[in-house]
Amino acid sequence: MSVDEQFQKAADDIKNLKSRPTDEELLELYALFKQATVGDINTERPGLFELKAKAKWDAWNGKKGMPTEEAKLAYITRAKQLIETYGLN
């Protein structure tokens, strides 16, 4: 299975976890997914009162410079860890 196929399978599987991961785990997955699919962050940091959007922006910005392939592999690894921890429906 290619890295792209593994990445897509991980992205599909992660939607079927038995229970919700922590906010930190979700932010890590979000940042890796965005870096893998979009690349370096391409938007302005959200305003002061947009706490959720700022947290997501900061997480993604923390992956700045990570190559797409590396981000996909990191996402696959992290998704597998979460699947082991939380299980699938």
Backbone as XML, in Angstrom:
<?xml version="1.0"?>
<chain id="A" units="angstrom">
  <residue number="1" name="MET">
    <atom name="N" x="0.851" y="-1.178" z="0.000"/>
    <atom name="CA" x="0.000" y="0.000" z="0.000"/>
    <atom name="C" x="0.899" y="1.245" z="0.000"/>
  </residue>
  <residue number="2" name="SER">
    <atom name="N" x="0.601" y="2.198" z="-0.855"/>
    <atom name="CA" x="1.406" y="3.417" z="-0.950"/>
    <atom name="C" x="1.171" y="4.310" z="0.268"/>
  </residue>
  <residue number="3" name="VAL">
    <atom name="N" x="2.055" y="5.273" z="0.453"/>
    <atom name="CA" x="1.912" y="6.217" z="1.567"/>
    <atom name="C" x="0.599" y="6.974" z="1.431"/>
  </residue>
  <residue number="4" name="ASP">
    <atom name="N" x="0.256" y="7.394" z="0.224"/>
    <atom name="CA" x="-1.005" y="8.115" z="0.014"/>
    <atom name="C" x="-2.215" y="7.253" z="0.394"/>
  </residue>
  <residue number="5" name="GLU">
    <atom name="N" x="-2.176" y="5.970" z="0.042"/>
    <atom name="CA" x="-3.275" y="5.065" z="0.374"/>
    <atom name="C" x="-3.358" y="4.845" z="1.893"/>
  </residue>
  <residue number="6" name="GLN">
    <atom name="N" x="-2.191" y="4.684" z="2.535"/>
    <atom name="CA" x="-2.155" y="4.525" z="3.988"/>
    <atom name="C" x="-2.685" y="5.780" z="4.684"/>
  </residue>
  <residue number="7" name="PHE">
    <atom name="N" x="-2.296" y="6.939" z="4.144"/>
    <atom name="CA" x="-2.740" y="8.209" z="4.708"/>
    <atom name="C" x="-4.257" y="8.330" z="4.602"/>
  </residue>
  <residue number="8" name="GLN">
    <atom name="N" x="-4.812" y="8.008" z="3.450"/>
    <atom name="CA" x="-6.257" y="8.100" z="3.259"/>
    <atom name="C" x="-6.993" y="7.121" z="4.167"/>
  </residue>
  <residue number="9" name="LYS">
    <atom name="N" x="-6.456" y="5.907" z="4.307"/>
    <atom name="CA" x="-7.076" y="4.906" z="5.185"/>
    <atom name="C" x="-7.043" y="5.394" z="6.636"/>
  </residue>
  <residue number="10" name="ALA">
    <atom name="N" x="-5.904" y="5.960" z="7.066"/>
    <atom name="CA" x="-5.790" y="6.476" z="8.431"/>
    <atom name="C" x="-6.796" y="7.608" z="8.660"/>
  </residue>
  <residue number="11" name="ALA">
    <atom name="N" x="-6.924" y="8.499" z="7.674"/>
    <atom name="CA" x="-7.867" y="9.621" z="7.781"/>
    <atom name="C" x="-9.305" y="9.116" z="7.870"/>
  </residue>
  <residue number="12" name="ASP">
    <atom name="N" x="-9.617" y="8.056" z="7.140"/>
    <atom name="CA" x="-10.966" y="7.475" z="7.200"/>
    <atom name="C" x="-11.190" y="6.752" z="8.528"/>
  </residue>
  <residue number="13" name="ASP">
    <atom name="N" x="-10.199" y="5.971" z="8.957"/>
    <atom name="CA" x="-10.323" y="5.200" z="10.193"/>
    <atom name="C" x="-10.470" y="6.089" z="11.423"/>
  </residue>
  <residue number="14" name="ILE">
    <atom name="N" x="-9.761" y="7.201" z="11.436"/>
    <atom name="CA" x="-9.749" y="8.064" z="12.621"/>
    <atom name="C" x="-11.142" y="8.642" z="12.900"/>
  </residue>
  <residue number="15" name="LYS">
    <atom name="N" x="-11.987" y="8.685" z="11.891"/>
    <atom name="CA" x="-13.357" y="9.194" z="12.056"/>
    <atom name="C" x="-14.250" y="8.194" z="12.781"/>
  </residue>
  <residue number="16" name="ASN">
    <atom name="N" x="-13.759" y="6.963" z="12.958"/>
    <atom name="CA" x="-14.578" y="5.900" z="13.553"/>
    <atom name="C" x="-14.052" y="5.420" z="14.899"/>
  </residue>
  <residue number="17" name="LEU">
    <atom name="N" x="-13.389" y="6.291" z="15.629"/>
    <atom name="CA" x="-12.901" y="5.918" z="16.953"/>
    <atom name="C" x="-14.074" y="5.721" z="17.901"/>
  </residue>
  <residue number="18" name="LYS">
    <atom name="N" x="-13.933" y="4.788" z="18.854"/>
    <atom name="CA" x="-14.997" y="4.512" z="19.819"/>
    <atom name="C" x="-15.243" y="5.694" z="20.744"/>
  </residue>
  <residue number="19" name="SER">
    <atom name="N" x="-14.170" y="6.374" z="21.143"/>
    <atom name="CA" x="-14.338" y="7.549" z="21.997"/>
    <atom name="C" x="-13.468" y="8.687" z="21.481"/>
  </residue>
  <residue number="20" name="ARG">
    <atom name="N" x="-13.763" y="9.877" z="21.959"/>
    <atom name="CA" x="-13.112" y="11.089" z="21.470"/>
    <atom name="C" x="-11.725" y="11.251" z="22.100"/>
  </residue>
  <residue number="21" name="PRO">
    <atom name="N" x="-10.704" y="11.464" z="21.261"/>
    <atom name="CA" x="-9.362" y="11.755" z="21.794"/>
    <atom name="C" x="-9.346" y="13.098" z="22.528"/>
  </residue>
  <residue number="22" name="THR">
    <atom name="N" x="-8.257" y="13.365" z="23.231"/>
    <atom name="CA" x="-8.122" y="14.633" z="23.936"/>
    <atom name="C" x="-7.984" y="15.770" z="22.928"/>
  </residue>
  <residue number="23" name="ASP">
    <atom name="N" x="-8.201" y="16.974" z="23.408"/>
    <atom name="CA" x="-8.046" y="18.152" z="22.542"/>
    <atom name="C" x="-6.631" y="18.222" z="21.971"/>
  </residue>
  <residue number="24" name="GLU">
    <atom name="N" x="-5.628" y="17.905" z="22.788"/>
    <atom name="CA" x="-4.233" y="17.949" z="22.334"/>
    <atom name="C" x="-3.986" y="16.935" z="21.220"/>
  </residue>
  <residue number="25" name="GLU">
    <atom name="N" x="-4.558" y="15.740" z="21.379"/>
    <atom name="CA" x="-4.405" y="14.706" z="20.351"/>
    <atom name="C" x="-5.082" y="15.129" z="19.050"/>
  </residue>
  <residue number="26" name="LEU">
    <atom name="N" x="-6.257" y="15.716" z="19.181"/>
    <atom name="CA" x="-6.981" y="16.182" z="17.994"/>
    <atom name="C" x="-6.238" y="17.315" z="17.294"/>
  </residue>
  <residue number="27" name="LEU">
    <atom name="N" x="-5.653" y="18.227" z="18.067"/>
    <atom name="CA" x="-4.882" y="19.323" z="17.468"/>
    <atom name="C" x="-3.667" y="18.787" z="16.718"/>
  </residue>
  <residue number="28" name="GLU">
    <atom name="N" x="-3.008" y="17.791" z="17.284"/>
    <atom name="CA" x="-1.845" y="17.181" z="16.625"/>
    <atom name="C" x="-2.259" y="16.546" z="15.297"/>
  </residue>
  <residue number="29" name="LEU">
    <atom name="N" x="-3.356" y="15.809" z="15.307"/>
    <atom name="CA" x="-3.850" y="15.189" z="14.073"/>
    <atom name="C" x="-4.221" y="16.254" z="13.043"/>
  </residue>
  <residue number="30" name="TYR">
    <atom name="N" x="-4.912" y="17.282" z="13.497"/>
    <atom name="CA" x="-5.318" y="18.371" z="12.608"/>
    <atom name="C" x="-4.099" y="19.000" z="11.941"/>
  </residue>
  <residue number="31" name="ALA">
    <atom name="N" x="-3.091" y="19.326" z="12.755"/>
    <atom name="CA" x="-1.895" y="19.989" z="12.235"/>
    <atom name="C" x="-1.174" y="19.111" z="11.221"/>
  </residue>
  <residue number="32" name="LEU">
    <atom name="N" x="-1.040" y="17.836" z="11.532"/>
    <atom name="CA" x="-0.374" y="16.916" z="10.601"/>
    <atom name="C" x="-1.182" y="16.753" z="9.319"/>
  </residue>
  <residue number="33" name="PHE">
    <atom name="N" x="-2.510" y="16.669" z="9.444"/>
    <atom name="CA" x="-3.358" y="16.528" z="8.265"/>
    <atom name="C" x="-3.234" y="17.754" z="7.358"/>
  </residue>
  <residue number="34" name="LYS">
    <atom name="N" x="-3.327" y="18.934" z="7.954"/>
    <atom name="CA" x="-3.232" y="20.158" z="7.158"/>
    <atom name="C" x="-1.858" y="20.287" z="6.495"/>
  </residue>
  <residue number="35" name="GLN">
    <atom name="N" x="-0.802" y="19.957" z="7.236"/>
    <atom name="CA" x="0.547" y="20.044" z="6.674"/>
    <atom name="C" x="0.709" y="19.047" z="5.525"/>
  </residue>
  <residue number="36" name="ALA">
    <atom name="N" x="0.107" y="17.870" z="5.676"/>
    <atom name="CA" x="0.200" y="16.829" z="4.653"/>
    <atom name="C" x="-0.616" y="17.167" z="3.410"/>
  </residue>
  <residue number="37" name="THR">
    <atom name="N" x="-1.737" y="17.851" z="3.585"/>
    <atom name="CA" x="-2.621" y="18.106" z="2.450"/>
    <atom name="C" x="-2.488" y="19.499" z="1.848"/>
  </residue>
  <residue number="38" name="VAL">
    <atom name="N" x="-2.121" y="20.489" z="2.664"/>
    <atom name="CA" x="-2.031" y="21.870" z="2.180"/>
    <atom name="C" x="-0.583" y="22.343" z="2.123"/>
  </residue>
  <residue number="39" name="GLY">
    <atom name="N" x="0.219" y="21.907" z="3.094"/>
    <atom name="CA" x="1.594" y="22.402" z="3.212"/>
    <atom name="C" x="1.658" y="23.456" z="4.296"/>
  </residue>
  <residue number="40" name="ASP">
    <atom name="N" x="2.646" y="24.330" z="4.208"/>
    <atom name="CA" x="2.815" y="25.369" z="5.223"/>
    <atom name="C" x="1.569" y="26.239" z="5.319"/>
  </residue>
  <residue number="41" name="ILE">
    <atom name="N" x="1.303" y="26.688" z="6.533"/>
    <atom name="CA" x="0.113" y="27.497" z="6.798"/>
    <atom name="C" x="0.084" y="28.714" z="5.874"/>
  </residue>
  <residue number="42" name="ASN">
    <atom name="N" x="-1.119" y="29.020" z="5.393"/>
    <atom name="CA" x="-1.258" y="30.069" z="4.380"/>
    <atom name="C" x="-2.330" y="31.096" z="4.748"/>
  </residue>
  <residue number="43" name="THR">
    <atom name="N" x="-2.632" y="31.204" z="6.047"/>
    <atom name="CA" x="-3.645" y="32.154" z="6.498"/>
    <atom name="C" x="-3.096" y="32.986" z="7.649"/>
  </residue>
  <residue number="44" name="GLU">
    <atom name="N" x="-3.768" y="34.081" z="7.917"/>
    <atom name="CA" x="-3.406" y="34.935" z="9.052"/>
    <atom name="C" x="-3.886" y="34.293" z="10.336"/>
  </residue>
  <residue number="45" name="ARG">
    <atom name="N" x="-3.209" y="34.600" z="11.440"/>
    <atom name="CA" x="-3.621" y="34.079" z="12.743"/>
    <atom name="C" x="-4.957" y="34.712" z="13.122"/>
  </residue>
  <residue number="46" name="PRO">
    <atom name="N" x="-5.898" y="33.885" z="13.592"/>
    <atom name="CA" x="-7.219" y="34.402" z="13.976"/>
    <atom name="C" x="-7.137" y="35.411" z="15.119"/>
  </residue>
  <residue number="47" name="GLY">
    <atom name="N" x="-8.232" y="36.138" z="15.293"/>
    <atom name="CA" x="-8.309" y="37.184" z="16.308"/>
    <atom name="C" x="-8.309" y="36.667" z="17.737"/>
  </residue>
  <residue number="48" name="LEU">
    <atom name="N" x="-8.199" y="37.591" z="18.642"/>
    <atom name="CA" x="-8.044" y="37.341" z="20.066"/>
    <atom name="C" x="-9.131" y="36.445" z="20.662"/>
  </residue>
  <residue number="49" name="PHE">
    <atom name="N" x="-10.361" y="36.600" z="20.234"/>
    <atom name="CA" x="-11.469" y="35.884" z="20.851"/>
    <atom name="C" x="-11.829" y="34.577" z="20.146"/>
  </residue>
  <residue number="50" name="GLU">
    <atom name="N" x="-11.115" y="34.241" z="19.115"/>
    <atom name="CA" x="-11.359" y="32.992" z="18.383"/>
    <atom name="C" x="-10.417" y="31.917" z="18.915"/>
  </residue>
  <residue number="51" name="LEU">
    <atom name="N" x="-10.704" y="31.439" z="20.117"/>
    <atom name="CA" x="-9.789" y="30.544" z="20.825"/>
    <atom name="C" x="-9.558" y="29.225" z="20.101"/>
  </residue>
  <residue number="52" name="LYS">
    <atom name="N" x="-10.625" y="28.588" z="19.635"/>
    <atom name="CA" x="-10.478" y="27.306" z="18.941"/>
    <atom name="C" x="-9.688" y="27.484" z="17.643"/>
  </residue>
  <residue number="53" name="ALA">
    <atom name="N" x="-10.034" y="28.502" z="16.879"/>
    <atom name="CA" x="-9.345" y="28.760" z="15.610"/>
    <atom name="C" x="-7.874" y="29.088" z="15.845"/>
  </residue>
  <residue number="54" name="LYS">
    <atom name="N" x="-7.582" y="29.835" z="16.909"/>
    <atom name="CA" x="-6.180" y="30.160" z="17.226"/>
    <atom name="C" x="-5.400" y="28.907" z="17.605"/>
  </residue>
  <residue number="55" name="ALA">
    <atom name="N" x="-6.010" y="28.031" z="18.375"/>
    <atom name="CA" x="-5.343" y="26.790" z="18.778"/>
    <atom name="C" x="-5.032" y="25.932" z="17.554"/>
  </residue>
  <residue number="56" name="LYS">
    <atom name="N" x="-5.966" y="25.848" z="16.631"/>
    <atom name="CA" x="-5.740" y="25.076" z="15.406"/>
    <atom name="C" x="-4.651" y="25.734" z="14.556"/>
  </residue>
  <residue number="57" name="TRP">
    <atom name="N" x="-4.697" y="27.051" z="14.444"/>
    <atom name="CA" x="-3.697" y="27.781" z="13.669"/>
    <atom name="C" x="-2.303" y="27.564" z="14.273"/>
  </residue>
  <residue number="58" name="ASP">
    <atom name="N" x="-2.201" y="27.688" z="15.587"/>
    <atom name="CA" x="-0.907" y="27.509" z="16.260"/>
    <atom name="C" x="-0.368" y="26.094" z="16.070"/>
  </residue>
  <residue number="59" name="ALA">
    <atom name="N" x="-1.250" y="25.106" z="16.162"/>
    <atom name="CA" x="-0.822" y="23.716" z="15.983"/>
    <atom name="C" x="-0.286" y="23.501" z="14.570"/>
  </residue>
  <residue number="60" name="TRP">
    <atom name="N" x="-1.017" y="23.996" z="13.580"/>
    <atom name="CA" x="-0.589" y="23.843" z="12.186"/>
    <atom name="C" x="0.696" y="24.621" z="11.942"/>
  </residue>
  <residue number="61" name="ASN">
    <atom name="N" x="0.774" y="25.832" z="12.457"/>
    <atom name="CA" x="1.970" y="26.652" z="12.276"/>
    <atom name="C" x="3.203" y="25.964" z="12.883"/>
  </residue>
  <residue number="62" name="GLY">
    <atom name="N" x="2.997" y="25.160" z="13.913"/>
    <atom name="CA" x="4.087" y="24.423" z="14.539"/>
    <atom name="C" x="4.692" y="23.363" z="13.631"/>
  </residue>
  <residue number="63" name="LYS">
    <atom name="N" x="4.001" y="23.010" z="12.577"/>
    <atom name="CA" x="4.502" y="22.010" z="11.612"/>
    <atom name="C" x="5.144" y="22.672" z="10.393"/>
  </residue>
  <residue number="64" name="LYS">
    <atom name="N" x="5.235" y="23.986" z="10.404"/>
    <atom name="CA" x="5.778" y="24.740" z="9.271"/>
    <atom name="C" x="7.147" y="24.196" z="8.865"/>
  </residue>
  <residue number="65" name="GLY">
    <atom name="N" x="7.319" y="23.968" z="7.577"/>
    <atom name="CA" x="8.585" y="23.475" z="7.057"/>
    <atom name="C" x="8.668" y="21.959" z="6.967"/>
  </residue>
  <residue number="66" name="MET">
    <atom name="N" x="7.722" y="21.246" z="7.586"/>
    <atom name="CA" x="7.723" y="19.781" z="7.521"/>
    <atom name="C" x="7.308" y="19.355" z="6.108"/>
  </residue>
  <residue number="67" name="PRO">
    <atom name="N" x="8.105" y="18.508" z="5.462"/>
    <atom name="CA" x="7.736" y="18.049" z="4.123"/>
    <atom name="C" x="6.420" y="17.261" z="4.125"/>
  </residue>
  <residue number="68" name="THR">
    <atom name="N" x="5.699" y="17.316" z="3.033"/>
    <atom name="CA" x="4.406" y="16.650" z="2.896"/>
    <atom name="C" x="4.499" y="15.168" z="3.227"/>
  </residue>
  <residue number="69" name="GLU">
    <atom name="N" x="5.463" y="14.495" z="2.665"/>
    <atom name="CA" x="5.616" y="13.042" z="2.877"/>
    <atom name="C" x="5.852" y="12.738" z="4.359"/>
  </residue>
  <residue number="70" name="GLU">
    <atom name="N" x="6.685" y="13.527" z="4.995"/>
    <atom name="CA" x="6.970" y="13.345" z="6.421"/>
    <atom name="C" x="5.710" y="13.573" z="7.258"/>
  </residue>
  <residue number="71" name="ALA">
    <atom name="N" x="4.921" y="14.577" z="6.895"/>
    <atom name="CA" x="3.676" y="14.859" z="7.610"/>
    <atom name="C" x="2.690" y="13.702" z="7.442"/>
  </residue>
  <residue number="72" name="LYS">
    <atom name="N" x="2.621" y="13.132" z="6.251"/>
    <atom name="CA" x="1.729" y="11.987" z="6.018"/>
    <atom name="C" x="2.148" y="10.798" z="6.868"/>
  </residue>
  <residue number="73" name="LEU">
    <atom name="N" x="3.434" y="10.520" z="6.897"/>
    <atom name="CA" x="3.932" y="9.395" z="7.692"/>
    <atom name="C" x="3.683" y="9.620" z="9.179"/>
  </residue>
  <residue number="74" name="ALA">
    <atom name="N" x="3.890" y="10.840" z="9.654"/>
    <atom name="CA" x="3.639" y="11.165" z="11.057"/>
    <atom name="C" x="2.152" y="11.029" z="11.377"/>
  </residue>
  <residue number="75" name="TYR">
    <atom name="N" x="1.291" y="11.447" z="10.455"/>
    <atom name="CA" x="-0.157" y="11.321" z="10.651"/>
    <atom name="C" x="-0.548" y="9.851" z="10.748"/>
  </residue>
  <residue number="76" name="ILE">
    <atom name="N" x="-0.024" y="9.034" z="9.853"/>
    <atom name="CA" x="-0.322" y="7.596" z="9.854"/>
    <atom name="C" x="0.087" y="6.971" z="11.185"/>
  </residue>
  <residue number="77" name="THR">
    <atom name="N" x="1.285" y="7.296" z="11.645"/>
    <atom name="CA" x="1.782" y="6.761" z="12.912"/>
    <atom name="C" x="0.900" y="7.191" z="14.075"/>
  </residue>
  <residue number="78" name="ARG">
    <atom name="N" x="0.567" y="8.476" z="14.127"/>
    <atom name="CA" x="-0.250" y="9.005" z="15.227"/>
    <atom name="C" x="-1.658" y="8.412" z="15.188"/>
  </residue>
  <residue number="79" name="ALA">
    <atom name="N" x="-2.217" y="8.274" z="13.995"/>
    <atom name="CA" x="-3.555" y="7.686" z="13.861"/>
    <atom name="C" x="-3.554" y="6.245" z="14.372"/>
  </residue>
  <residue number="80" name="LYS">
    <atom name="N" x="-2.523" y="5.481" z="14.041"/>
    <atom name="CA" x="-2.435" y="4.095" z="14.513"/>
    <atom name="C" x="-2.367" y="4.053" z="16.035"/>
  </residue>
  <residue number="81" name="GLN">
    <atom name="N" x="-1.623" y="4.977" z="16.629"/>
    <atom name="CA" x="-1.525" y="5.026" z="18.100"/>
    <atom name="C" x="-2.896" y="5.313" z="18.716"/>
  </residue>
  <residue number="82" name="LEU">
    <atom name="N" x="-3.613" y="6.259" z="18.133"/>
    <atom name="CA" x="-4.938" y="6.606" z="18.666"/>
    <atom name="C" x="-5.941" y="5.470" z="18.471"/>
  </residue>
  <residue number="83" name="ILE">
    <atom name="N" x="-5.833" y="4.766" z="17.368"/>
    <atom name="CA" x="-6.715" y="3.619" z="17.118"/>
    <atom name="C" x="-6.435" y="2.529" z="18.152"/>
  </residue>
  <residue number="84" name="GLU">
    <atom name="N" x="-5.168" y="2.307" z="18.477"/>
    <atom name="CA" x="-4.820" y="1.327" z="19.510"/>
    <atom name="C" x="-5.360" y="1.768" z="20.871"/>
  </residue>
  <residue number="85" name="THR">
    <atom name="N" x="-5.295" y="3.052" z="21.153"/>
    <atom name="CA" x="-5.740" y="3.573" z="22.450"/>
    <atom name="C" x="-7.256" y="3.575" z="22.572"/>
  </residue>
  <residue number="86" name="TYR">
    <atom name="N" x="-7.948" y="4.066" z="21.552"/>
    <atom name="CA" x="-9.398" y="4.282" z="21.637"/>
    <atom name="C" x="-10.236" y="3.210" z="20.955"/>
  </residue>
  <residue number="87" name="GLY">
    <atom name="N" x="-9.649" y="2.437" z="20.045"/>
    <atom name="CA" x="-10.382" y="1.414" z="19.321"/>
    <atom name="C" x="-11.301" y="1.995" z="18.254"/>
  </residue>
  <residue number="88" name="LEU">
    <atom name="N" x="-11.740" y="1.134" z="17.360"/>
    <atom name="CA" x="-12.646" y="1.545" z="16.283"/>
    <atom name="C" x="-14.043" y="1.005" z="16.530"/>
  </residue>
  <residue number="89" name="ASN">
    <atom name="N" x="-15.034" y="1.740" z="16.030"/>
    <atom name="CA" x="-16.431" y="1.271" z="16.118"/>
    <atom name="C" x="-16.642" y="0.109" z="15.192"/>
  </residue>
</chain>
